[in-house]
């Protein structure tokens, strides 16, 4: 007989079984009949976030109409929604919005210039934009769509980049104003 005692296995030696979860995890909540989704923020925050998003988009449309330029594009609609409904999340922060949008647009422009304007190139450009955003530490999901839009619509390079920068900054400014007015939660949590 040996004098050695038996030690319980460490977590590294005995990893949890696949599908095993902790009591407070989203999976556990789902098994209990609940959802792993975040709770509804309440009627007032939902209404105010919706109104702030509408204001952001109307500002883009109004300035676009006044200047004869298109400032309202689908990816900026998603940007406005992220800023006004989830202002504390990293994708809503000014760094992520501006770097994500402009970096992805450049990826789309370069891909289209070297390979062409088709759905295949748009798909690859959108994927490459994710890599660039990860590299820049500026993840902003709507920006992947910006890369695809650029490939498929082949806009004039300089005017598009300038308008995209203006639109991105306007979304950030409306979020900042909405936060200062108490319409949405604190925004931004960091600038750069």
Buried (B, 14 or more C-beta within 10 A) or exposed (E): EEEEEEEEEEEEEEEEEEEEBEEEEBEEBEEEEEEEEEEEBEEEBEEBBEBBBEBBBEBBEEBBEEEEBBBBBEBBBBBBBBBBBBBEEBBBBBBBBBBBBBBBBBBBBBBBEEEEBEEEBBEBBBEBBBEBBEEBEBBBBBBBBBBBBBBBBBBEBEEBBEBBBBBBBBBBBBBBBBBEEEBBBEBBEEEE
